[in-house]
Amino acid sequence: MIPFDNSYARLPQGFFARVAPTPVAQPCLLALNTGLVQRLGLDTEWLSNSEGVAMLAGNAVPEGAEPIAQAYAGHQFGGFVPQLGDGRAVLLGEVVAPDGARFDIQLKGSGPTPFSRRGDGRAWMGPVLREYIVSEFMHAMGVPTTRALAAVATGETVWRESGLPGAVLTRVASSHIRVGTFQYFAVRGQEDALAALTDHVIARHYPTANGPLSLLDHVVARQAETIAHWMALGFIHGVMNTDNMAVSGETIDYGPCAFMDAYHPDTVFSSIDRGGRYAWAQQPQIAVWNLAQLATCLIPLMGERDAAIEAATKSVHSFAPLYQAAWKRRFGEKLGLTEASDAQPLAERLLTIMAGQRADFTRVFAGLSDGSARDEFADPEAFDDWRSEWQSQRPDPDLMRHANPRRIPRNHRIEEAIAAAVADDLTPFRRLFDAVIHPRDDRGDWDDLGQAPQADQVVHQTFCGT
C-alpha cells in the first residue's frame, strides 16, 4: 500500500477537478523503476503484483488516494490559452519519502478529464517509453527532473494517425505546479487563489522564501541552474510552453524532447516547432520569457504596483548572470577546468569549431578525457590548435569523466527500442535503459549505444504523441 498525504487536494476546489482514472482492458507491467521505488519507501513486491499493477494502470484507486486533475493555463508557442489543465493525467496523491521529501504520484495517459478538450486522455506506448528512458537518464546526470516510476501497457488501441498500443506512465515529481498554474488564476483576477498558491509553493519548495518576490527570486535561480544543465548535455526540450515549466525547477513534460547528435546551436527536433522558437540556443531566452509571465502573475501580490513591477523586473533580469555563472561552471567541468579558470572562451571556441564541422556533441566532450575527440572532426586542424591551448590549462580527467556522459539516449536508439516494444520485444528498451542510467560507465558491451547514428539512422523530427 501507499501512505498518501495529499496537500494539493486540500487547496480550494477551483485548483483542480476531482476525477478518477479510467480503467483499461488488460494492464500489463512493462517496467518498474526499483531504484525509485526504494527512494519513495514503497514496496516493490506489492507494486509488481496484480493489485499494484491495477493501481499503476488506473484500474484501482488505492486507499488514501484523492485523484484529481490539476487546473492551469499557459502560453503555447507564445499564444495564451486561458484553460489547459491535466487533459490526460490524474494525480493520485502525494507520498512522503523516508527522508521527509514530498512527491506527487501521477498517472499519465489514464483517460479523459474535464480538461481534455475533446482529447481521448490516453497515451500510446512510444511517448511513455521515451519519457521513461530520458527522464531517468536526466536524473542519472543530476538534472532536476520528474521521474518515471512505472510503465504499464493497457491492452487497448490508441488512435492517432493509426492504431497504436496504449500505455500509462506513472510519473513522480516534487510537484506538478507550473508557471501556467499561476497564470490560470491571474487571468481570472483571483488574487485570493494566487495568494493561496504562492503560500503553498513556498511551503512545499522554498521554505526560506518570505513572500511572492522572494519566491520569484528562488524560481529564477532554480531555472537558471536547470537550463544551464540542459545546455551542457545538448538537450532540447522542444515544448517550453509556460504550462511545461515547473516552478520547482524540475524538467517536466518530455514530449518531443531530443538530444543533439551533430552539434549546431539552431538545432530543432519537435515537429510542431516550425519556427525554431525552442531551438537549443533559444532555451535560455525562452526561460526568461516564461519567468516574466510568472512575474506578471505575482505582481498583484507585491504591494504598490510601480514598485512591484520594478522589483519583479529586477528579479527576472537576475536570470542572465545566474545562468551565465552556471553555464561557465557546467562547460568548465566538461573541459576539466575548475571555476578558477576562465573556461568560457575555450568552450565557446570549441563549440564554434564543432558547429562548423557538425561534430557530434556528446562524443567530442566524452573524447576529451581519453584522447579520441580529434576523431570526431572531418578536418581536425582547427581542433588541434584549440587542443594545444586547452591542454596548457592542465584539465582534470576525472572532472571531465563525471561531467560528460559516454552515452545519451540517442534519438535513433529510442525509436529502435519503441519499435521493438510495439512488436512485444522489450529487450532493446531494457538494454538502453540500463545503459543510460549508468551514463559514465566504460562498458564494452554498451559501446554501440554510444555511437553516433549513421546517415540512414538520423532522426530529424520528434513528436508529442498527443
N, C-alpha and C positions, 0 to 999 in steps of 0.2 A: 504494500500500500504506500501512498504518498502523503506525507503530512502537510497539507496545504495551509497557507495563511495568506489571505487574498486582500491586500491593502488597496489595490486599484478598484476592486469591486465594491469597496466601501465608500468610494467617492460618489458624488451625486449621480443620479440616473442619466443625466444628459451626456455623461462621459462615455457611454457605451450602450449597447443593446444586449440584453440577456438572450442568448441563443445557444442551443446545444448543437454539437457536430452531427452531421447526417451519417447514419450507419452505411457501411459499404457491404458488398456482396460476399467477398471471400478474402478477408485480411490474411496477409502472409508476410512475416518479418523478413525484410531484405537485409537490414543491417542494424546493429545495436552498438552504440559507442560506449564500450565498457569503461573506458577511462573517464568519460563524462558522468556515467552512472555513479562511479565511485566519488567523483568530485562533489556530486549533489547529495551523497549519502543515501542513495537509493539501493534497491535490491535487484541485482542483475537477474537472479533466478526468477523472481516474480515478473519482471518486465519481459522476460523471454517466454513465459508460459502463456497459455491461451487467454487468461484473464488480463495479463499485462498487454498483450498484443491487441486485444479488444479495445483497451483504453487508447493505445497509440494509433489505432485506426479510426477512432471516434465512434466505435460501436458501443462503448460503455463509458459512462461518466462516473469516475470513482468518488467515493465518499469524501466530502470536504472540498471538492472542486466547485467552482462557481463559474461555469463557462460564459464568456462574454466576447462580443466583437467590439473593438475599440473604435471610437469616432475620431476622425481627423480630416483636415483639408489638405491642400498642397498646391504648389506651383509645379506643373509638369511641363518640362521644356519651356519654362518661362511663362506659361499661361496658367492663370489661377483657377482652381476648381474648388468651390466652397464646401463641397461634401464628397469625401472619398470614403475612408474607413476601411476596416478589415472586410474585404469582399469575399475572401476565400480562406479565412483563418479564424480560429477560435482560441482565445486564451483560456486554458483550462483553469489556471490558477498560479500561485506563487509558492515556491518552496524556499526554506531557509537551510542552507548547507551547514555541515558540521562546524565550519569556521565562522558562521554568522552571516555570510553573504546571502543576499536575497536574489532569486532568479525566477523569471517567468517561464512557464512551460506552455507552449503554444502549438496547436496543430495547424499546419499549413496545407491547404488543399482538402479541407474537411467538410466542404459543402457550402451552399449559399447562406448568406446572412442578410439582414436588412440593408447592408451597404453594398450589395453585389452588383447593382446597376445592370441588371439583366444577364450577368455572367452566371456560369454554372457552379462557381465556387470550388471547382476541382483543379487538381494539378496532374500533369502527366509525369511519367517516371523520369524523363530526361532532366528537367529543371530540378527535381528533387535530388537526384544523384549528383548533379553539378554542384548544388549548394552544399550538400553533404561533404563532398570532397574538398571544395575550395575553402569553405569556412573553417574546416579543421586544419587545412594547410596554413591558413592565416593565423590560427591560434598557435600552431606549432612554431611559427616565426615571431610570435609575440605581438601580433597586431590585435588591437582591441576589436572584438568581433562577436556577433551572435554565433551560436554553435549548434551542431546537429546531434541530437540525442538518438534518433532512430529514423529509419525509412521503412515504410510498410506498403506493399502492393495491395491494391484494393480488389483485384479481380474484376474490375469494371473497365469499360472503354470510355476514354475521354475524347471528345471530338474537337479537333482544331481544323487544320486543312484536311486531315484524315483521322481515322480512328487510331488512338494510341492507348497503351496501357496506363491506367491511373495509379497514383501513389499518394501517400500522405507523409509529409516531413514533420517530425517533432523538433521544433526549434526552441532553443534555450537562449535567453537574453537577460542581462541585468535589468532591462525593462524594454518595452516596445514604444516608449514615448518619443515622439518625433517633433521636429520643428512644426510640421503640419498639425500636430495636436494643439499647439498654441494658436496656430492660425485659425483653427476651427472655431475657437471661442472669440478670438479677436475680431474676426469678420462679422460676428453676430453681436458685437458690443457687450459681451457677457463678462464684465470685469470681475464679478464675484467668482465665476468659474476659473478665469485666468489666475486670480489670486490663489484659489484652492490648488490649481495645477502647479503653480510656482512653488507653493509650500510643500506639495507632495514630492516634486522633483528634488528640491533642496534636501528634504529629509531622507530621500532614497539614495541620491547620488552625490550630493555636495553638502554634507552637514556643516562644513565650515563657512559656507556662504551665508551672508547676512542680509538678504533681500534680493529683489529682482536684478539690480545692476550687478551685484556680486555674482549672482547665478550666471548672467550673461558672460562675465569675465571668465568664469570657470569653464563654460561650454566652449568659448572661443579657444581657450588654451588647450582643452582636450582635443578639439577638432584639428588644431594645428599639428599636434603630435601624430594623430591618426593619418591625416592626409600625407604628411611627410613620409610616413612608413609605407603607405601605398606607393608613393613615387619611387621609393628605393627598391621596391620589388617589381617595378614595371607593371603594376596592377591598374586596370582600367575598370571602374565600377560600371559605367555605361548608362545608369539612370539616376544621376544625382539630383533628383527632384527633392523639394523640401519635405515631402512625405517619406522620403527614403534617407533622411539624415536624422539619426538618433541623438537625442540630447545627452545621452550617456557617453558619447564619443565612440561607441561601437559601430563597426561596419555592419550594415543591415541591408537585406534585400539584394541578393546576388544575381537575380535575373539574367541579363545578358553580359555579365562580367567576363573578363578575359585578362590574360597576361600577354604582354608583348613577346613575340619571338624576335624578329628583326627589329632593331630599335629605330624609331623615329618619333619625335615629340608630338606629331599630329595624328598619331595612330588612334583609330576608332574601330570598334567591332560591332557595336549594337546596331541592329538593322533599323531601328526607329530613330537613331541619332543621325539624321541625314545631313544636318548642317555642321556636325562636329562640335556641338556645344559642350559635350562631355569627353572630349579627347583627353589623352593622358596629360598633356601640358596645360590644359584648361582647368584641371581639377582644383588647384588652389584658388583660382579666381572664382570658380563656382561656389566653393566653400564659403568665401567671403560674402557672395551674393545671398546664399542661403542664411548665413548668420545675420545679415542685415534684415532679412524677413523676421527672424526671431526677435531681433532688437525692436523692430516696429511693433510687434505684439506686446512687448514688455513695457514700452514707454508709458502707457496709461497708468502703470502701477508705480512709476518712479517719482511721482510728485509733479512739481511745476514743469509745464510742457517744454519750454525752451531749454531749461537746464537739463531736463531728462534727455532731450534729443542730442544735446552736446555731449553728455556723458555716455550715452549709448553709442554715438558715432565714434567717440574715442575708443570705446571698448572693442568695437568691430575692427577699427583700424589697427588695434594691437595684434591682430592675427598675423599681419605681414612679418614683423620682426620675430614673433614667436615661431612662425613657420620657417623662416629663413634659418633660425638657430637650429631647429630640429632637422631641417634638410642638410645643413652643413654637418651636423653630428652623424646622421644616418649615412650620408655618402662618404664622410670621412672614415667611418668604420668599414664601409665597403672597400675603401682603398687601404685599410690597415693603418690609418693615421689617427692620432688622438686629437682631442679638441685643441690642444696647444698648437697644432699645425694648421696652417691655412689651406684646408683641403679643397675649398670651393673652386678656385681657378683650375686646379688639376682635374677635378671631377667634371667641370663644365667643358674643358678642352677634350677630355676623353669622350664625353657624350657627343660632342660635335664630330669627332672622328668617326665614332660609331654610326651616327646618323648618315654621314656621307657615304659609308660603305654598307649600310644596313646590316651591321654586325649584330649577332644575337645578344640581347641584353643580359640574360642570365648567364650564358656561357662565358662571356667576356669577363664579368666580375668574378665568377667562380674560378675562372682560369688564372686570375692574377696570383693566387696563392700557390698554384702548382706549376706555373710557367707555361700553361697551354693557351693563354689568352691570345697570343700572337696568331694562332692558327685560325682564329675567327675572322681575320681580315683578309680580304682578297688582295689588297695592296698594303702590306704591313709596314711600309717605311714610315708613315706618319705615326703609327703606333710605336715604332721603335724609338723615335725621337721623344715621344711622350714618356715612354717607359724609363728612359735614362734619367729624366728629371724626377719622376716618381720614386725610383729606387734610391735616389740620393736622399730621400726623406726617411729611409730605413723603415719601411712599413712592417707592421706586425702581422705575421701569417695567421696566428691564432685569432686575432680580431677579425681578419677577413673571412676566415672559415666560419665564424659564428654569424657574421652579417650576411653572407652570400650563400643562398641555398644551392646545392648541386642539382636539385630537381625542383621544378614547379609543376602545378597541374597544367601541363601543356594542353592547348585547346584541342588538338587532334587526338590526344590520348583520352581526354574526357569523352569526346564523341565516339571513339572506339569502344570505351567502356560502356557507354549508354547503349550503343547499337547491340553489343553482346548481351547486355542485361535484358533488353527488349526480346532477344531471342532465347531468354531463360538461361543465360550463362553469366554468372556473377563473378567468375574468376578474374577477368581483367579489371573490374571495378575494385575488387578486394586487393588485388596486387597494387593498383595505382594508389589506392587509399593508404595502404601500409607504407608505400614508398614516400608519399608526400607528407605524411605526419612524422617522418624521420628525414627531413629535407637536407640535413647536413651530413648524413652518414655516407661514408665511402663504401658502397656495396657493389661489387662487380655484377651481381645478378640483376641490379637495377640500372645498369649503365644505359640501356636502350631508352629508358624513360627520361633520361637527361639529354637525349639528343634533340637537336633542332629538327623540325619537320622537313621532309623532302618537298620538292616543288609541288608534287601532286597531293601532299598531305596538309598543305597550309589551309587554315580556316580563316576566311575573310570576314565572315559575319556570324554574330551570335544573336539569339532570340530570347525574348522574355518568357515565352511559354504560356502566357495567359490567353 
